[in-house]
Amino acid sequence: MTALSLEEISTQLESPDLRDRMVALANLRHVSPEDAVPLIKKVLDDESLQLRSMAIFALGVKSTPECYPILVKILENDPDYGIRADAAGALGYLGDVRAFEVLSRAFYEDTDWLVRFSAAVSLGNLKDPRARQILLQALDSKEKVLQEAAISALGEIRDIESVDSILRFAQSDDWLVRQRLAEALGNLPTPKSVSALKYLEKDNHYNVAEAARISLKKLEETGNQA
């Protein structure tokens, strides 16, 4: 694909053809955030949810001071739950600790599980230890994906004290939950983590066993460096 100039991208973002607009947006991948964000904003209210989703993701990776308030507004006000979930995810990519309060509120108040899932994942991406209580609460969710997100995020924020709380998932009937546990334990160096990983290393699902092996190696290397 031949790279388009900024002028060509700008013009193509206004094309009536959705494919043209999508190609133009994709071309912003190699453009500086300062040049990209004004163009991304042109399609934030596009009729295509797919294009809007792409644009919101782009705001998360093309960080300028303008991106944070835009994403917060979308998360708090957009009527489409998928778009709100995209905004929550993009806030995690920004890595701005100001998003802690916004994401916490979304987790507690949004009625859609997908938004709450994205908020939990992003709280992990922020690596803010204040997320601990929210994530521990998410472990008790009836939604398996929320449990997965919480387990992963507790590993991301390296909350050693949560090890006892997440170990109960070692015998989950969902292999994805067990895999997330194995991955998270690799960030939580405790004797209990090592014991659990040795147990998970014998899991009958390859992905779980492999994740446990990788985490054990990670803990071993961490211990050697300590």
C-alpha positions as CSV (number, residue, x, y, z in Angstrom):
1,M,0.0,0.0,0.0
2,T,1.5,3.3,-1.0
3,A,1.7,5.8,1.8
4,L,-0.7,8.7,1.4
5,S,0.3,12.3,2.2
6,L,-1.5,14.1,5.0
7,E,-3.6,16.1,2.4
8,E,-4.6,12.8,0.7
9,I,-5.5,11.2,4.0
10,S,-7.6,14.2,5.0
11,T,-9.5,14.2,1.7
12,Q,-10.0,10.5,1.8
13,L,-11.4,10.5,5.3
14,E,-14.3,12.5,3.8
15,S,-14.9,10.0,1.1
16,P,-18.5,8.5,0.9
17,D,-16.8,5.1,0.5
18,L,-16.2,3.4,3.8
19,R,-13.3,1.4,2.5
20,D,-11.6,4.7,1.4
21,R,-12.1,6.1,4.9
22,M,-10.7,3.0,6.5
23,V,-7.6,2.9,4.3
24,A,-7.0,6.6,5.1
25,L,-7.3,6.0,8.8
26,A,-4.9,3.0,8.6
27,N,-2.4,5.3,6.8
28,L,-2.2,7.4,10.0
29,R,-0.2,4.5,11.5
30,H,3.1,6.1,10.4
31,V,2.1,9.7,11.1
32,S,3.2,11.6,14.2
33,P,0.5,12.0,17.0
34,E,0.4,15.7,16.5
35,D,-0.5,15.4,12.8
36,A,-2.6,12.3,13.3
37,V,-5.0,13.3,16.0
38,P,-6.7,16.2,14.2
39,L,-7.4,13.8,11.3
40,I,-8.6,11.0,13.6
41,K,-11.1,13.5,15.1
42,K,-12.8,13.8,11.6
43,V,-14.2,10.3,11.9
44,L,-15.0,10.0,15.6
45,D,-18.6,10.5,14.8
46,D,-18.6,8.4,11.6
47,E,-21.8,6.5,10.7
48,S,-19.7,3.3,10.7
49,L,-19.2,1.8,14.1
50,Q,-16.2,-0.1,12.8
51,L,-14.5,3.0,11.7
52,R,-15.3,4.8,14.9
53,S,-13.8,1.9,16.8
54,M,-10.6,2.1,14.8
55,A,-10.5,5.8,15.4
56,I,-10.9,5.4,19.1
57,F,-8.1,2.8,19.2
58,A,-5.9,5.2,17.2
59,L,-6.4,7.9,19.9
60,G,-5.1,5.4,22.5
61,V,-1.8,4.9,20.6
62,K,-1.4,8.4,19.1
63,S,-1.2,10.1,22.4
64,T,-1.4,13.9,22.6
65,P,-2.8,16.0,25.5
66,E,-6.1,16.2,23.5
67,C,-6.7,12.5,23.5
68,Y,-7.5,12.0,27.2
69,P,-10.5,14.3,27.5
70,I,-11.9,13.1,24.2
71,L,-11.8,9.4,25.3
72,V,-13.2,10.3,28.7
73,K,-16.2,12.0,27.1
74,I,-16.8,9.0,24.8
75,L,-16.6,6.6,27.7
76,E,-19.0,8.6,29.8
77,N,-21.5,9.6,27.2
78,D,-21.6,7.4,24.1
79,P,-24.9,5.4,23.8
80,D,-23.2,2.5,22.1
81,Y,-21.7,0.0,24.6
82,G,-19.1,-1.2,22.1
83,I,-17.8,2.3,21.6
84,R,-17.7,2.9,25.3
85,A,-15.7,-0.3,25.7
86,D,-13.3,0.9,23.0
87,A,-12.8,4.2,24.8
88,A,-12.1,2.4,28.1
89,G,-9.6,0.2,26.3
90,A,-7.9,3.2,24.7
91,L,-7.6,4.9,28.0
92,G,-5.5,2.0,29.2
93,Y,-3.2,2.3,26.2
94,L,-2.7,6.0,27.0
95,G,-1.3,5.0,30.4
96,D,-2.5,8.3,32.0
97,V,-3.0,7.7,35.8
98,R,-5.8,10.3,35.7
99,A,-7.9,7.6,34.0
100,F,-8.0,5.6,37.3
101,E,-11.1,7.5,38.6
102,V,-12.9,7.4,35.2
103,L,-12.2,3.7,34.7
104,S,-13.2,2.9,38.2
105,R,-16.5,4.7,37.8
106,A,-17.1,2.8,34.5
107,F,-16.5,-0.5,36.2
108,Y,-18.9,0.2,39.0
109,E,-21.6,2.1,37.1
110,D,-21.7,0.9,33.5
111,T,-24.5,-1.7,32.9
112,D,-22.7,-3.5,30.1
113,W,-20.2,-6.3,30.9
114,L,-18.0,-5.5,27.9
115,V,-17.4,-2.0,29.2
116,R,-16.7,-3.3,32.7
117,F,-14.3,-5.8,31.1
118,S,-12.4,-3.2,29.2
119,A,-12.3,-1.0,32.3
120,A,-10.8,-3.8,34.3
121,V,-8.2,-4.6,31.7
122,S,-7.2,-0.9,31.4
123,L,-6.9,-0.6,35.2
124,G,-4.3,-3.3,34.9
125,N,-2.6,-1.5,32.0
126,L,-2.3,1.6,34.2
127,K,-0.4,-0.5,36.8
128,D,-2.0,1.6,39.5
129,P,-2.1,-0.3,42.9
130,R,-5.3,1.7,43.8
131,A,-7.2,-0.7,41.5
132,R,-6.7,-3.6,44.0
133,Q,-10.2,-3.4,45.6
134,I,-12.0,-3.1,42.4
135,L,-10.2,-6.0,40.8
136,L,-10.8,-8.2,43.9
137,Q,-14.5,-7.4,43.6
138,A,-14.4,-8.4,39.9
139,L,-13.1,-11.8,40.9
140,D,-16.6,-12.5,42.3
141,S,-18.3,-11.5,39.0
142,K,-20.7,-14.1,37.4
143,E,-19.0,-13.2,34.1
144,K,-16.0,-15.4,33.4
145,V,-14.4,-12.8,31.2
146,L,-14.5,-10.3,34.1
147,Q,-12.8,-12.8,36.3
148,E,-10.1,-13.3,33.6
149,A,-9.6,-9.6,33.3
150,A,-9.3,-9.1,37.0
151,I,-6.8,-12.0,37.4
152,S,-4.7,-10.6,34.6
153,A,-4.9,-7.0,36.0
154,L,-3.9,-8.1,39.5
155,G,-0.8,-9.6,38.0
156,E,-0.2,-6.4,36.0
157,I,-0.3,-4.2,39.1
158,R,1.8,-6.8,40.9
159,D,-0.5,-7.1,43.9
160,I,1.4,-9.8,45.9
161,E,-1.3,-9.8,48.6
162,S,-3.9,-11.0,46.1
163,V,-2.3,-14.3,45.5
164,D,-4.5,-16.1,48.0
165,S,-7.6,-14.6,46.3
166,I,-6.7,-15.7,42.8
167,L,-5.4,-19.2,43.6
168,R,-9.0,-20.5,44.0
169,F,-9.2,-20.3,40.2
170,A,-6.4,-23.0,39.7
171,Q,-9.2,-25.5,39.4
172,S,-11.6,-23.4,37.3
173,D,-13.4,-25.5,34.6
174,D,-12.5,-22.7,32.1
175,W,-9.0,-23.2,30.7
176,L,-8.8,-19.5,29.8
177,V,-9.3,-18.6,33.4
178,R,-6.5,-21.0,34.4
179,Q,-4.3,-19.6,31.7
180,R,-4.8,-16.0,32.9
181,L,-4.0,-17.3,36.4
182,A,-0.7,-18.9,35.2
183,E,0.3,-15.7,33.4
184,A,-0.6,-13.5,36.4
185,L,1.4,-15.6,38.9
186,G,4.5,-14.9,36.8
187,N,4.3,-11.3,38.1
188,L,3.7,-12.4,41.7
189,P,6.8,-13.9,43.2
190,T,5.7,-15.9,46.3
191,P,6.2,-19.5,47.4
192,K,2.5,-20.1,46.9
193,S,2.8,-18.8,43.3
194,V,5.6,-21.2,42.5
195,S,3.6,-24.2,44.0
196,A,0.5,-23.2,42.0
197,L,2.5,-22.9,38.8
198,K,4.0,-26.3,39.3
199,Y,0.5,-27.7,39.6
200,L,-0.7,-25.7,36.5
201,E,2.4,-26.9,34.6
202,K,0.7,-30.4,34.6
203,D,-2.6,-29.0,33.3
204,N,-4.2,-31.1,30.6
205,H,-4.6,-28.0,28.4
206,Y,-1.5,-27.1,26.5
207,N,-2.0,-23.3,26.7
208,V,-2.3,-23.4,30.5
209,A,0.7,-25.7,31.0
210,E,2.8,-23.6,28.6
211,A,1.8,-20.3,30.4
212,A,2.8,-22.0,33.7
213,R,6.2,-23.0,32.3
214,I,6.9,-19.5,31.1
215,S,5.9,-17.9,34.4
216,L,8.0,-20.4,36.4
217,K,11.0,-19.5,34.2
218,K,10.2,-15.8,34.7
219,L,10.0,-16.2,38.5
220,E,13.3,-18.2,38.5
221,E,15.0,-15.4,36.5
222,T,13.6,-12.8,38.8
223,G,14.8,-14.7,41.9
224,N,18.3,-15.0,40.4
225,Q,18.4,-11.3,39.8
226,A,17.3,-10.4,43.3
